[in-house]
Amino acid sequence: MNPSRHLYAVMMTFWMVLLVMLAMVFTYAPQGGVSVLGLNVFAHSALVDSHMTAMAAIGLSDTVRSVVFGLLGGLHFGAAGLLLFAMLFFVFGEEDEQRDAGPLSDGAAGCTVLAGAVTIVIGLAGGQAGGLLFLQLLAIAGVVLTALFVTRAKSSETEGQPDAARDLDDVIADHAAANAAFSARLANLSRREFQP
């Protein structure tokens, strides 16, 4: 495995963990946390309290707040999943899978940007710009840069390699030209033999 791929794997793993943590904060903190092995994690998070205050200031009902938090959690989980598959395809995949890593990382960046846009709009509209906005901006910057790096690395790798489709077209054209020349010679010889 290429050393640069190790670096991409580490970068993608870091951003994937951050996205999963943000998703869990959005999903479980508004409900008072979740119990894991006797520990109550993500309970009464100050990150979400400022966001809940912003939503209350805007005038969103409790149902709409739950939908917004569910949407944000889902977008972050989706971005983390896309980033996981992009990492697996790019680091461990064959050439075809590596080509698919670019669109997957772009999809992860799109989900992160959409979640960030919702978070930032609500936070700024409600007058609460806290730590959650900072973490969201950090996630956006990291995932977008990672997607750009994956696309650039894949394009630089494929620039040095010959285009397989173009090589196949050249082989077919050479073969057709050789067969056409042989057929013309054979027709010329057969014409000479049958001439009186």
Backbone as JSON, one array per atom type, in Angstrom:
{
  "sequence": "MNPSRHLYAVMMTFWMVLLVMLAMVFTYAPQGGVSVLGLNVFAHSALVDSHMTAMAAIGLSDTVRSVVFGLLGGLHFGAAGLLLFAMLFFVFGEEDEQRDAGPLSDGAAGCTVLAGAVTIVIGLAGGQAGGLLFLQLLAIAGVVLTALFVTRAKSSETEGQPDAARDLDDVIADHAAANAAFSARLANLSRREFQP",
  "N": [[0.85, -1.19, 0.0], [0.54, 2.2, -0.8], [2.43, 4.84, 0.79], [1.19, 7.36, 0.87], [-1.44, 6.67, 0.79], [-1.83, 5.59, 3.31], [-1.78, 7.97, 4.77], [-4.09, 9.22, 3.75], [-5.97, 7.37, 4.68], [-5.76, 7.72, 7.46], [-6.52, 10.42, 7.7], [-9.18, 10.31, 6.69], [-10.31, 8.56, 8.54], [-10.16, 10.08, 10.91], [-11.9, 12.29, 10.34], [-14.21, 10.86, 9.89], [-14.74, 9.77, 12.43], [-15.18, 12.16, 13.85], [-17.51, 13.06, 12.53], [-19.31, 11.0, 13.21], [-19.4, 11.34, 15.98], [-20.54, 13.93, 16.12], [-23.0, 13.31, 14.96], [-24.06, 11.61, 16.9], [-24.24, 13.36, 19.05], [-26.18, 15.17, 18.08], [-28.28, 13.37, 17.84], [-28.71, 12.07, 20.38], [-28.28, 13.86, 22.54], [-30.42, 15.86, 22.77], [-32.4, 14.23, 23.85], [-31.67, 13.69, 26.39], [-29.49, 12.05, 26.57], [-27.87, 8.8, 26.23], [-27.79, 5.47, 27.48], [-24.95, 3.61, 27.94], [-23.31, 0.76, 28.7], [-23.83, 1.17, 31.41], [-23.15, 3.81, 31.66], [-24.16, 7.17, 31.26], [-24.13, 8.75, 28.41], [-23.59, 11.65, 26.34], [-25.38, 13.35, 27.62], [-27.24, 16.19, 28.49], [-25.76, 18.06, 26.97], [-23.84, 20.93, 26.51], [-23.32, 21.87, 24.02], [-25.58, 21.33, 22.43], [-27.51, 22.63, 23.87], [-27.26, 25.39, 23.39], [-28.03, 25.41, 20.74], [-30.65, 24.5, 20.92], [-31.73, 26.63, 22.31], [-31.48, 28.58, 20.36], [-33.26, 27.58, 18.43], [-35.63, 27.78, 19.88], [-35.76, 30.53, 20.15], [-36.2, 31.28, 17.53], [-38.7, 30.27, 17.19], [-39.52, 27.66, 16.73], [-41.42, 24.68, 17.05], [-41.62, 21.92, 19.47], [-41.83, 19.51, 18.1], [-40.87, 20.15, 15.54], [-38.28, 20.8, 16.24], [-37.33, 18.29, 17.05], [-37.44, 16.97, 14.59], [-35.57, 18.45, 13.14], [-33.21, 17.96, 14.61], [-33.09, 15.18, 14.21], [-32.78, 15.11, 11.42], [-30.28, 16.41, 11.16], [-28.65, 14.63, 12.59], [-28.97, 12.33, 10.99], [-27.88, 13.21, 8.53], [-25.2, 13.57, 9.27], [-24.51, 10.95, 10.05], [-24.9, 9.71, 7.55], [-22.92, 11.04, 6.03], [-20.63, 10.13, 7.35], [-20.79, 7.38, 6.8], [-20.57, 7.36, 3.97], [-18.0, 8.4, 3.77], [-16.56, 6.38, 5.0], [-16.88, 4.22, 3.15], [-15.68, 5.44, 0.96], [-13.05, 5.62, 1.9], [-12.41, 2.88, 2.2], [-12.65, 2.0, -0.47], [-10.75, 3.65, -1.77], [-8.31, 3.16, -0.45], [-8.0, 0.36, -0.21], [-9.06, -0.75, -2.5], [-9.37, -2.0, -5.93], [-8.49, -0.66, -9.19], [-10.92, 0.16, -10.41], [-12.64, 0.43, -8.2], [-11.24, 2.41, -6.83], [-11.66, 4.54, -8.48], [-14.31, 5.05, -7.93], [-14.17, 6.11, -5.41], [-13.87, 8.87, -5.39], [-16.47, 10.12, -6.14], [-17.9, 9.15, -3.9], [-16.61, 10.36, -1.71], [-17.14, 12.98, -2.41], [-19.91, 12.97, -2.1], [-20.05, 12.6, 0.68], [-18.94, 15.03, 1.47], [-20.92, 16.73, 0.48], [-23.17, 16.02, 2.07], [-22.19, 16.81, 4.58], [-21.82, 19.57, 4.19], [-24.49, 20.34, 3.74], [-25.69, 19.67, 6.22], [-24.16, 21.38, 7.79], [-24.96, 23.85, 6.76], [-27.65, 23.99, 7.58], [-27.28, 23.93, 10.38], [-25.72, 26.25, 10.81], [-27.36, 28.3, 9.81], [-29.58, 28.12, 11.54], [-28.31, 28.57, 14.01], [-27.19, 31.18, 13.69], [-29.49, 32.65, 13.03], [-30.95, 32.36, 15.37], [-29.35, 33.69, 17.1], [-27.34, 32.4, 18.52], [-24.27, 31.54, 18.53], [-22.25, 29.12, 19.08], [-20.07, 26.56, 20.42], [-20.85, 24.41, 18.89], [-21.25, 25.37, 16.3], [-18.61, 25.96, 15.63], [-17.46, 23.37, 15.65], [-18.95, 22.27, 13.59], [-18.2, 23.83, 11.37], [-15.51, 23.11, 11.3], [-15.74, 20.38, 10.67], [-16.91, 20.59, 8.12], [-14.85, 21.91, 6.66], [-12.76, 20.02, 6.9], [-13.81, 17.61, 5.72], [-14.46, 18.46, 3.14], [-11.93, 19.26, 2.17], [-10.63, 16.79, 2.33], [-12.09, 15.36, 0.41], [-11.34, 16.8, -1.87], [-8.58, 16.24, -1.89], [-8.61, 13.46, -2.32], [-9.76, 13.29, -4.87], [-7.84, 14.73, -6.34], [-5.54, 13.17, -5.88], [-6.25, 10.76, -7.09], [-6.59, 11.59, -9.74], [-3.97, 12.41, -10.35], [-2.67, 9.98, -10.17], [-3.81, 8.56, -12.27], [-2.98, 10.06, -14.44], [-0.35, 9.38, -15.07], [-0.65, 6.82, -16.01], [-1.28, 4.81, -18.92], [-4.08, 5.3, -21.08], [-6.45, 2.88, -21.07], [-8.62, 2.37, -22.74], [-8.04, 3.92, -24.99], [-5.69, 2.64, -25.85], [-6.72, 0.13, -26.51], [-8.4, 0.84, -28.65], [-6.41, 1.67, -30.47], [-5.09, -0.77, -30.95], [-7.14, -2.24, -32.14], [-7.56, -0.67, -34.45], [-5.04, -0.91, -35.72], [-5.03, -3.66, -36.19], [-7.25, -3.91, -37.89], [-6.34, -2.38, -40.05], [-4.12, -3.91, -40.88], [-5.38, -6.29, -41.62], [-6.99, -5.34, -43.69], [-5.06, -4.54, -45.56], [-3.88, -7.02, -46.09], [-6.08, -8.39, -47.2], [-6.47, -6.84, -49.5], [-4.09, -7.37, -50.92], [-4.39, -10.11, -51.29], [-6.69, -10.17, -52.9], [-5.68, -8.85, -55.14], [-3.71, -10.65, -56.01], [-5.31, -12.86, -56.61], [-6.79, -11.84, -58.72], [-4.84, -11.51, -60.67], [-4.15, -14.15, -61.17], [-6.41, -15.21, -62.41], [-6.63, -13.79, -64.73], [-6.76, -13.88, -68.34]],
  "CA": [[0.0, 0.0, 0.0], [1.28, 3.45, -0.94], [2.43, 5.61, 2.04], [0.21, 8.44, 0.83], [-2.74, 6.07, 1.09], [-1.89, 5.54, 4.77], [-2.13, 9.31, 5.22], [-5.51, 9.42, 3.44], [-6.75, 6.53, 5.58], [-5.77, 8.37, 8.78], [-7.35, 11.63, 7.58], [-10.59, 9.95, 6.55], [-10.77, 7.98, 9.81], [-10.37, 11.17, 11.87], [-13.12, 13.03, 10.01], [-15.34, 9.96, 10.06], [-15.03, 9.72, 13.87], [-15.79, 13.45, 14.22], [-18.88, 13.08, 12.01], [-20.13, 10.08, 14.02], [-19.62, 11.99, 17.28], [-21.53, 14.99, 15.92], [-24.3, 12.67, 14.74], [-24.57, 11.11, 18.18], [-24.63, 14.53, 19.85], [-27.47, 15.65, 17.56], [-29.33, 12.37, 18.01], [-29.0, 11.66, 21.74], [-28.23, 14.94, 23.54], [-31.73, 16.45, 23.06], [-33.23, 13.28, 24.57], [-31.1, 13.45, 27.71], [-28.37, 11.12, 26.49], [-28.13, 7.38, 26.02], [-27.07, 4.66, 28.46], [-24.03, 2.63, 27.34], [-22.54, 0.05, 29.72], [-24.07, 1.82, 32.69], [-22.77, 5.22, 31.61], [-25.1, 8.01, 30.52], [-23.3, 9.6, 27.56], [-24.25, 12.7, 25.57], [-26.49, 13.9, 28.41], [-27.21, 17.62, 28.82], [-24.6, 18.65, 26.3], [-23.93, 22.38, 26.33], [-23.3, 22.15, 22.59], [-26.93, 21.3, 21.91], [-28.35, 23.59, 24.6], [-27.26, 26.67, 22.67], [-28.8, 25.21, 19.52], [-32.06, 24.44, 21.32], [-32.11, 28.01, 22.62], [-31.62, 29.27, 19.07], [-34.51, 27.13, 17.81], [-36.74, 28.36, 20.65], [-35.81, 31.97, 19.83], [-36.79, 31.4, 16.2], [-40.12, 29.96, 17.32], [-39.81, 26.3, 16.27], [-42.09, 23.84, 18.04], [-40.83, 20.77, 19.91], [-41.84, 18.51, 17.03], [-39.95, 20.61, 14.49], [-36.92, 20.68, 16.78], [-36.95, 16.87, 16.97], [-37.2, 16.65, 13.18], [-34.31, 19.09, 12.75], [-32.11, 17.2, 15.21], [-33.02, 13.9, 13.51], [-32.21, 15.37, 10.1], [-28.85, 16.68, 11.3], [-27.99, 13.38, 12.95], [-28.96, 11.47, 9.81], [-26.91, 13.72, 7.55], [-23.85, 13.28, 9.75], [-24.29, 9.5, 9.92], [-24.74, 9.43, 6.12], [-21.6, 11.52, 5.59], [-19.62, 9.22, 7.91], [-20.85, 6.13, 6.05], [-19.99, 7.58, 2.65], [-16.55, 8.57, 3.94], [-16.01, 5.05, 5.29], [-16.77, 3.48, 1.9], [-14.66, 6.1, 0.12], [-11.75, 5.22, 2.41], [-12.18, 1.48, 1.86], [-12.44, 1.89, -1.91], [-9.54, 4.33, -2.2], [-7.1, 2.6, 0.15], [-7.86, -1.08, -0.4], [-9.73, -1.22, -3.71], [-8.71, -2.07, -7.23], [-8.56, 0.61, -9.92], [-12.32, 0.57, -10.61], [-13.16, 0.92, -6.92], [-10.58, 3.67, -6.5], [-12.32, 5.58, -9.26], [-15.58, 5.34, -7.26], [-13.93, 6.78, -4.12], [-14.06, 10.31, -5.57], [-17.87, 10.5, -5.95], [-18.34, 8.87, -2.53], [-16.11, 11.42, -0.82], [-17.9, 14.18, -2.75], [-21.21, 12.83, -1.45], [-19.85, 12.87, 2.1], [-18.77, 16.47, 1.6], [-22.22, 17.35, 0.26], [-23.99, 15.82, 3.28], [-21.63, 17.63, 5.65], [-22.12, 20.97, 3.89], [-25.92, 20.54, 3.96], [-25.9, 19.69, 7.67], [-23.56, 22.61, 8.29], [-25.78, 25.0, 6.38], [-28.81, 24.02, 8.49], [-26.8, 24.29, 11.72], [-25.25, 27.64, 10.83], [-28.52, 29.18, 9.63], [-30.37, 28.15, 12.79], [-27.51, 29.21, 15.06], [-27.09, 32.63, 13.47], [-30.83, 33.25, 13.09], [-31.37, 32.39, 16.76], [-28.42, 34.49, 17.89], [-26.52, 31.53, 19.38], [-23.11, 31.0, 17.82], [-21.46, 28.47, 20.12], [-19.07, 25.57, 20.05], [-21.39, 23.52, 17.86], [-20.97, 25.97, 14.99], [-17.18, 25.78, 15.37], [-17.24, 21.97, 15.27], [-19.57, 22.04, 12.28], [-17.32, 24.44, 10.36], [-14.32, 22.28, 11.25], [-16.1, 19.17, 9.92], [-17.08, 20.95, 6.71], [-13.53, 22.16, 6.06], [-12.0, 18.78, 6.83], [-14.36, 16.65, 4.76], [-14.33, 19.02, 1.78], [-10.51, 19.15, 1.79], [-10.33, 15.37, 2.09], [-12.67, 15.0, -0.9], [-10.47, 17.39, -2.9], [-7.32, 15.5, -1.92], [-8.84, 12.14, -2.93], [-9.95, 13.52, -6.3], [-6.56, 15.13, -6.92], [-4.62, 12.03, -5.85], [-6.67, 9.77, -8.1], [-6.31, 12.12, -11.08], [-2.53, 12.4, -10.58], [-2.27, 8.6, -10.41], [-4.24, 8.11, -13.59], [-2.29, 10.8, -15.5], [0.85, 8.67, -15.46], [-0.96, 5.53, -16.6], [-1.87, 4.93, -20.26], [-5.53, 5.13, -21.15], [-6.67, 1.52, -21.58], [-9.57, 2.41, -23.86], [-7.34, 4.44, -26.17], [-4.79, 1.58, -26.3], [-7.53, -0.89, -27.17], [-8.79, 1.4, -29.95], [-5.24, 1.63, -31.35], [-4.85, -2.16, -31.33], [-8.2, -2.62, -33.1], [-7.31, 0.04, -35.71], [-3.88, -1.54, -36.36], [-5.44, -4.98, -36.67], [-8.12, -3.72, -39.06], [-5.51, -1.92, -41.18], [-3.32, -5.03, -41.35], [-6.28, -7.21, -42.32], [-7.42, -4.71, -44.94], [-3.94, -4.62, -46.5], [-3.75, -8.42, -46.5], [-7.21, -8.71, -48.1], [-6.23, -6.18, -50.78], [-3.05, -8.12, -51.61], [-4.96, -11.4, -51.71], [-7.58, -9.91, -54.04], [-4.83, -8.5, -56.29], [-3.1, -11.88, -56.49], [-6.33, -13.71, -57.23], [-7.16, -11.22, -59.99], [-3.78, -11.8, -61.65], [-4.17, -15.55, -61.55], [-7.55, -15.53, -63.27], [-6.63, -13.02, -65.97], [-6.33, -14.71, -69.49]],
  "C": [[0.89, 1.24, 0.0], [1.27, 4.24, 0.37], [1.42, 6.75, 2.04], [-1.19, 7.91, 1.13], [-2.91, 5.88, 2.59], [-2.34, 6.9, 5.32], [-3.61, 9.59, 4.94], [-6.4, 8.59, 4.36], [-6.85, 7.16, 6.97], [-6.66, 9.61, 8.75], [-8.83, 11.28, 7.54], [-11.14, 9.36, 7.85], [-11.03, 9.08, 10.84], [-11.66, 11.91, 11.6], [-14.36, 12.16, 10.16], [-15.73, 9.86, 11.55], [-15.68, 11.02, 14.33], [-17.25, 13.52, 13.75], [-19.8, 12.17, 12.82], [-20.4, 10.7, 15.39], [-20.63, 13.12, 17.17], [-22.92, 14.4, 15.71], [-24.89, 12.18, 16.05], [-24.97, 12.26, 19.11], [-25.99, 15.03, 19.39], [-28.6, 14.67, 17.84], [-29.71, 12.17, 19.48], [-29.02, 12.79, 22.76], [-29.59, 15.59, 23.8], [-32.66, 15.54, 23.86], [-32.71, 13.0, 25.97], [-29.99, 12.43, 27.73], [-28.82, 9.69, 26.24], [-27.27, 6.59, 27.0], [-26.25, 3.59, 27.74], [-23.17, 2.05, 28.45], [-22.65, 0.73, 31.09], [-23.69, 3.28, 32.74], [-23.81, 5.99, 30.8], [-24.28, 9.02, 29.72], [-24.17, 10.53, 26.74], [-25.45, 13.29, 26.31], [-26.24, 15.37, 28.69], [-25.98, 18.3, 28.22], [-24.81, 20.14, 26.09], [-23.89, 22.76, 24.85], [-24.71, 22.24, 22.02], [-27.84, 22.3, 22.62], [-28.4, 24.94, 23.88], [-28.07, 26.57, 21.38], [-30.3, 25.14, 19.81], [-32.58, 25.83, 21.68], [-32.32, 28.8, 21.34], [-32.92, 28.87, 18.39], [-35.73, 27.69, 18.55], [-36.89, 29.84, 20.33], [-36.43, 32.19, 18.45], [-38.3, 31.14, 16.26], [-40.49, 28.58, 16.8], [-40.44, 25.49, 17.39], [-41.2, 22.67, 18.42], [-40.75, 19.69, 18.84], [-40.86, 18.89, 15.92], [-38.51, 20.51, 14.97], [-36.44, 19.23, 16.71], [-36.65, 16.46, 15.54], [-35.86, 17.23, 12.72], [-33.13, 18.32, 13.32], [-31.97, 15.83, 14.55], [-32.4, 14.04, 12.13], [-30.7, 15.6, 10.18], [-28.07, 15.43, 11.68], [-27.89, 12.43, 11.77], [-27.97, 11.91, 8.76], [-25.48, 13.43, 7.97], [-23.54, 11.79, 9.68], [-24.1, 9.12, 8.45], [-23.38, 9.85, 5.6], [-20.5, 10.6, 6.1], [-19.61, 7.9, 7.15], [-20.25, 6.27, 4.66], [-18.47, 7.72, 2.73], [-15.88, 7.23, 4.24], [-15.84, 4.25, 4.0], [-15.75, 4.12, 0.96], [-13.27, 5.7, 0.57], [-11.44, 3.78, 2.02], [-11.89, 1.31, 0.37], [-11.09, 2.48, -2.32], [-8.28, 3.64, -1.69], [-6.91, 1.14, -0.22], [-8.4, -1.6, -1.73], [-8.82, -1.33, -4.92], [-8.95, -0.74, -7.95], [-10.0, 1.1, -10.12], [-12.92, 1.11, -9.32], [-12.52, 2.24, -6.53], [-11.2, 4.82, -7.27], [-13.64, 6.0, -8.6], [-15.39, 6.07, -5.93], [-14.16, 8.29, -4.22], [-15.51, 10.74, -5.4], [-18.39, 10.22, -4.54], [-17.87, 9.95, -1.57], [-16.79, 12.75, -1.14], [-19.29, 14.15, -2.12], [-21.13, 13.09, 0.04], [-19.68, 14.36, 2.36], [-20.1, 17.19, 1.43], [-23.13, 17.21, 1.47], [-23.5, 16.7, 4.42], [-21.94, 19.1, 5.43], [-23.6, 21.26, 4.13], [-26.25, 20.6, 5.45], [-25.33, 20.96, 8.27], [-24.38, 23.83, 7.96], [-27.0, 25.12, 7.3], [-28.39, 24.48, 9.88], [-26.43, 25.76, 11.8], [-26.42, 28.6, 10.7], [-29.32, 29.28, 10.91], [-29.6, 28.86, 13.89], [-27.43, 30.71, 14.9], [-28.45, 33.3, 13.56], [-31.33, 33.34, 14.53], [-30.43, 33.15, 17.66], [-27.55, 33.68, 18.83], [-25.4, 30.93, 18.56], [-22.17, 30.42, 18.86], [-20.45, 27.5, 19.56], [-19.54, 24.62, 18.97], [-21.13, 24.06, 16.46], [-19.49, 25.82, 14.63], [-16.9, 24.35, 14.93], [-17.81, 21.66, 13.89], [-18.71, 22.62, 11.16], [-16.03, 23.64, 10.19], [-14.58, 21.01, 10.44], [-16.26, 19.47, 8.44], [-15.72, 21.13, 6.03], [-12.75, 20.87, 5.89], [-12.5, 17.82, 5.77], [-14.24, 17.16, 3.33], [-12.88, 18.93, 1.3], [-10.11, 17.71, 1.52], [-10.88, 14.92, 0.74], [-11.82, 15.57, -2.04], [-9.16, 16.64, -3.02], [-7.49, 14.15, -2.61], [-9.0, 12.29, -4.44], [-8.64, 13.87, -6.98], [-5.58, 13.97, -6.95], [-4.97, 11.01, -6.91], [-6.37, 10.28, -9.51], [-4.81, 12.13, -11.36], [-2.02, 10.98, -10.8], [-2.63, 8.15, -11.82], [-3.57, 8.87, -14.73], [-1.07, 10.05, -15.99], [0.58, 7.35, -16.14], [-1.56, 5.73, -17.98], [-3.37, 4.67, -20.2], [-5.81, 3.79, -21.82], [-7.61, 1.53, -22.78], [-8.89, 2.9, -25.13], [-6.38, 3.39, -26.71], [-5.55, 0.49, -27.03], [-7.99, -0.41, -28.55], [-7.62, 1.36, -30.94], [-4.96, 0.21, -31.84], [-5.88, -2.6, -32.37], [-7.95, -1.95, -34.44], [-6.12, -0.57, -36.45], [-4.25, -2.9, -36.95], [-6.32, -4.87, -37.91], [-7.31, -3.26, -40.27], [-4.68, -3.06, -41.75], [-4.18, -6.02, -42.12], [-6.75, -6.63, -43.65], [-6.3, -4.79, -45.98], [-3.75, -6.05, -46.99], [-4.86, -8.82, -47.47], [-7.0, -8.07, -49.46], [-5.17, -6.93, -51.58], [-3.58, -9.45, -52.13], [-5.89, -11.22, -52.9], [-6.78, -9.59, -55.29], [-4.19, -9.76, -56.87], [-4.13, -12.77, -57.19], [-6.79, -13.14, -58.57], [-6.11, -11.54, -61.05], [-3.81, -13.24, -62.1], [-5.28, -15.86, -62.53], [-7.57, -14.69, -64.54], [-6.1, -13.9, -67.12], [-5.04, -14.19, -70.07]]
}
